[in-house]
Amino acid sequence: MLDNIDIAKVLFLDIECVSSTEKYTDLSEDMQYLWKLKAATALKRYGEKISDEDAEGAYVEKAGIYAEFGKIICISVGIVFRDKDKELKLRLKTFANHNEKKLLEDFNQMLAQYYPNPDRMYFCGHNIKEFDIPYMCRRMIINYLKLPPTMNIAGKKPWETKHLLDTMELWKFGDRKSWTSLKLLAGVLGFPSPKDDIDGSEVGRVYWADKDLERIGIYCEKDVLATVQLFLRYKLMPLLIEDQISSATKWEDIEDEQPAELVVIESEDENQLEETKEEEQPAEETNEEKPVEEESNDDENVAEK
């Protein structure tokens, strides 16, 4: 399948999420009750009655992975393009904001401008089918936002969502019980791990305690870079080196009381997103079997990100 996919038509992405409020007690009474019901699943204590203390502890550690109790604070994307010498270059860009609705609106605007047609582009991420895409869709609905055509996949058959490329799924090779982390694949396949500073389990603390959205955004971009490197390894292509990688993200100071928005600036001479507007038809994919859907445990899947 990947042999027929032009990497320049792939939008690589990753999201970072935290609990919707800093503490369990900040939730409304109704949502506290509903979280206690969900906490039994999060803690793998099925059918048990969860105490307030256990519910509070589970909220800090687990709430962010559930779209009903979390929120998105960061979306990083990457586009690979060819320069005038036909050398591959990677351009990274991060959307980050304490205001989730504004963050999603900015991301959707980018999709509407450059990626409106799922037949002419691809999304790629690690565990993107089980986590990133469903999470974003649910949060858009919660925020009263219309789903972009490329993400409006509810009720569609697997073969109707061929524009979703999941690097975790690609590693399974038919082994449906296999859940392999990006960090492990980085070690096995010989490219830098994205977890050299923080990992997904620390994002909530860095956000709520350290108030360091920029650090989370940098970590998120590293995840996107690692996903690009993994995709290249799948295609038996050379890994990117430092000189081939750049970021279009300019971080503004983030105030505690009135957080500043993330400002993204694109260079005039190397506009990565304009590369996606070329009027080319994607290569046809042949002899592709219809994939089979599978059920999985949300908590386990997210742990493998």
C-alpha positions in Angstrom: 0.0 0.0 0.0 2.6 2.6 1.0 4.6 2.1 -2.2 1.9 4.0 -4.1 1.6 6.8 -1.6 3.5 10.0 -2.3 4.8 11.2 1.1 4.2 14.8 0.0 0.5 14.2 0.1 0.5 13.0 3.7 -0.3 15.3 6.7 1.4 13.8 9.8 -0.2 14.8 13.1 -0.3 14.2 16.8 -2.4 15.6 19.6 -1.9 16.2 23.3 -4.7 16.1 25.8 -5.3 16.9 29.5 -8.2 16.6 31.9 -10.9 19.3 31.2 -10.4 20.7 34.7 -7.3 20.7 36.9 -9.0 18.7 39.7 -11.9 16.3 40.0 -13.6 18.6 42.5 -13.7 21.3 39.8 -16.2 19.3 37.9 -20.0 19.8 38.3 -21.7 17.4 40.6 -23.2 15.6 37.6 -19.9 15.2 35.9 -18.3 14.0 39.2 -20.9 11.3 39.4 -20.4 10.3 35.7 -16.6 10.2 36.2 -17.0 7.8 39.1 -18.8 5.5 36.8 -16.1 5.9 34.1 -13.3 5.5 36.7 -14.3 1.9 37.3 -13.3 1.2 33.7 -10.2 3.4 33.8 -9.0 1.6 36.9 -10.0 -1.8 35.5 -12.2 -2.4 38.6 -15.3 -3.3 36.6 -18.6 -3.4 38.5 -17.0 -2.0 41.7 -18.2 1.1 43.5 -15.5 3.8 43.3 -14.8 6.0 46.3 -14.3 9.8 45.9 -10.7 9.4 46.8 -10.1 6.8 44.1 -12.2 8.8 41.6 -10.1 11.9 42.3 -6.8 10.0 41.8 -8.0 8.3 38.6 -9.1 11.7 37.3 -5.6 13.2 37.6 -4.0 10.2 35.8 -6.7 9.0 33.3 -9.3 11.7 32.5 -7.3 13.3 29.7 -7.5 10.2 27.5 -11.3 10.3 27.4 -12.8 12.9 25.1 -15.8 13.2 27.4 -13.6 14.3 30.3 -10.6 15.8 28.6 -9.6 18.5 26.2 -7.1 19.1 23.5 -4.4 21.6 24.2 -2.0 21.0 21.3 -2.1 19.7 17.7 1.2 19.4 15.9 1.4 18.6 12.1 4.1 17.9 9.7 4.4 18.0 5.9 7.2 16.6 3.8 8.0 18.4 0.6 10.7 18.5 -2.0 13.0 21.5 -2.4 14.4 22.8 -5.7 17.0 20.1 -5.6 14.4 17.4 -5.0 15.6 16.7 -1.5 13.0 15.9 1.1 12.4 18.5 3.8 10.0 18.3 6.8 8.2 21.4 8.0 6.5 21.2 11.4 3.8 23.4 12.7 2.0 23.5 16.0 -1.5 24.7 17.0 -1.7 25.2 20.8 -4.1 27.2 22.9 -5.7 27.0 26.4 -9.0 27.8 24.6 -9.8 24.4 23.0 -12.5 25.8 20.7 -10.2 28.4 19.2 -7.5 25.7 18.8 -9.8 23.5 16.9 -11.2 26.3 14.8 -7.6 27.2 13.7 -6.9 23.6 12.9 -10.1 23.2 10.9 -9.3 26.4 8.9 -6.0 24.9 7.9 -7.7 21.7 6.8 -10.4 23.6 4.8 -7.7 25.6 3.0 -5.2 23.0 2.2 -6.8 19.5 2.8 -10.5 19.6 1.9 -10.6 16.4 -0.1 -10.0 13.0 1.5 -9.5 11.5 -2.0 -6.4 13.6 -2.6 -4.6 13.5 0.8 -3.8 11.3 3.8 -3.6 11.7 7.6 -0.9 9.8 9.3 -0.2 9.2 13.0 0.6 6.5 15.5 -2.6 5.0 16.8 -4.4 7.7 14.9 -7.5 5.5 14.1 -8.1 4.5 17.7 -7.2 7.8 19.4 -6.3 11.1 17.7 -9.0 11.2 15.0 -11.9 9.9 17.2 -10.8 12.2 20.0 -10.7 15.3 17.8 -14.1 14.5 16.2 -15.7 14.1 19.6 -14.2 17.4 20.9 -15.4 19.2 17.8 -18.9 18.0 18.4 -18.7 19.0 22.1 -17.5 22.5 21.0 -20.3 23.0 18.4 -17.9 22.7 15.5 -18.7 21.2 12.1 -16.5 18.2 11.2 -14.2 18.7 8.2 -14.9 16.4 5.3 -11.6 14.6 5.9 -12.7 13.8 9.5 -16.4 13.1 9.0 -15.9 9.3 9.1 -18.7 8.2 11.5 -20.5 5.1 10.1 -18.1 4.7 7.2 -16.6 1.3 6.3 -12.8 0.8 6.8 -12.2 0.9 3.0 -14.0 4.3 2.9 -11.3 5.7 5.2 -8.2 4.8 3.2 -6.9 8.3 3.8 -6.2 7.4 7.4 -2.7 5.8 7.7 -2.0 4.4 11.2 1.7 3.6 11.8 0.8 1.4 14.8 -1.7 -0.6 12.6 0.9 -1.0 9.8 3.3 -2.6 12.3 0.8 -5.3 13.2 1.0 -7.3 9.9 -2.1 -9.1 10.8 -1.3 -9.5 14.5 -4.5 -8.0 15.9 -3.4 -8.2 19.6 -0.1 -6.3 19.0 0.2 -2.8 20.5 3.6 -1.3 19.9 4.7 2.1 21.1 6.3 4.7 19.0 9.2 4.8 21.5 9.8 1.1 21.1 9.7 1.3 17.3 12.1 4.2 17.4 14.6 2.0 19.4 14.1 -1.0 17.2 14.3 0.8 13.9 17.1 3.2 14.8 15.7 6.8 15.0 15.6 9.2 17.9 12.9 8.6 20.5 10.3 11.4 20.9 10.3 10.7 24.7 13.6 12.3 25.5 12.1 15.0 27.7 8.6 14.0 28.8 6.1 11.3 27.9 2.4 11.2 27.5 1.8 10.4 31.2 3.5 13.7 32.3 1.6 16.1 30.0 -1.2 16.8 32.5 1.4 17.7 35.2 3.4 19.9 32.9 0.2 21.7 31.8 -1.7 22.1 35.1 1.3 22.4 37.5 4.1 23.8 35.5 1.9 25.9 33.1 4.3 25.1 30.3 2.3 24.8 27.1 5.4 25.5 25.0 7.2 22.4 26.4 4.2 20.3 25.6 4.1 21.7 22.0 7.8 20.9 21.5 7.2 17.3 22.7 4.2 17.0 20.4 6.3 18.1 17.4 8.9 15.4 18.3 6.1 12.8 18.2 5.2 14.0 14.7 8.9 13.9 13.6 9.2 10.3 15.0 6.1 9.3 13.0 7.6 10.7 9.8 10.8 8.8 10.4 8.8 5.6 11.1 6.8 6.1 7.8 10.1 6.6 5.9 11.4 3.3 7.5 8.3 1.5 6.3 9.0 2.8 2.8 12.7 1.8 3.1 13.7 5.4 2.5 16.6 7.2 4.2 15.8 8.9 7.6 15.7 12.7 7.7 18.7 14.5 9.3 18.6 17.7 11.2 19.3 20.0 8.2 16.1 18.7 6.6 13.8 19.5 9.5 12.4 22.9 10.4 9.5 24.3 12.5 7.1 27.1 11.4 6.1 27.6 15.1 6.8 30.8 16.9 5.9 30.7 20.6 4.5 33.8 22.2 4.8 34.3 26.0 2.0 32.5 27.8 0.4 34.4 30.6 -1.2 32.6 33.4 -4.3 34.7 33.7 -4.8 35.7 30.0 -2.8 33.1 28.0 -1.5 34.2 24.7 -2.4 32.3 21.6 0.2 30.4 19.7 1.2 32.3 16.6 2.3 30.3 13.6 4.4 32.0 11.0 5.2 30.5 7.6 8.4 31.5 5.8 7.9 33.2 2.5 10.4 31.2 0.6 9.6 27.8 1.9 5.8 27.6 2.5 5.3 24.0 3.3 1.5 24.0 3.0 1.5 25.5 -0.5 3.2 22.3 -1.6 0.0 20.4 -1.0 -2.0 22.6 -3.5 -0.3 21.1 -6.6 -2.9 19.9 -9.0 -1.8 16.3 -9.1 -3.9 13.2 -8.8 -2.7 10.7 -6.2 -1.3 7.4 -7.4 -3.8 4.7 -7.7 -3.7 1.9 -5.2 -4.3 -1.5 -6.5 -5.1 -4.9 -5.2 -5.9 -3.6 -1.8 -8.0 -5.8 0.5 -10.7 -4.2 2.6 -9.5 -3.9 6.1 -11.3 -5.4 9.0 -12.3 -3.3 12.0 -11.3 -4.4 15.5 -12.2 -3.6 19.0 -9.7 -2.5 21.5 -9.2 -1.0 25.0 -8.9 2.8 24.9 -6.5 2.9 27.9 -4.1 0.3 26.5 -4.0 1.9 23.1 -3.2 5.4 24.4 -0.5 4.0 26.6 1.2 2.9 23.4 1.3 6.4 21.9 
